[in-house]
């Protein structure tokens, strides 16, 4: 679990640095432990909003869509 969270943090930080606007984290259904830990991680970022990803594309409750809001470059 720690490796998965560290990997997710790395990809999120990279997306923020590269000014990406959206990421999808596929965590699977299971017991929801990874999903909850990911959402705890995402909630630590002021510019990040997350929601369940498209269930028709990723499966019901199996992925989280992350939107990154950043100020425009001046």
PEDA-V847699 format. One record per backbone hydrogen bond with DSSP energy under -1.0 kcal/mol. CO is the residue of the C=O (numbers start at 1). NH is the residue of the N-H. Records with the same first field share a line. If there is no record, write none. Layout:
# PEDA-V847699
CO=NH / NH
This chain:
# PEDA-V847699
1=5
2=6
3=7
4=8
5=9
6=10
7=11
8=12
9=13
10=14
11=15
12=16
13=17
14=18
15=20
16=19
21=68
23=66
25=64
32=36
33=37
34=38
35=39
36=40
37=41
38=42
39=43
41=44
42=45
45=48
47=69
49=67
51=65
54=58
55=59
59=62
62=27 / 28
63=53
64=25
65=51
66=23
67=49
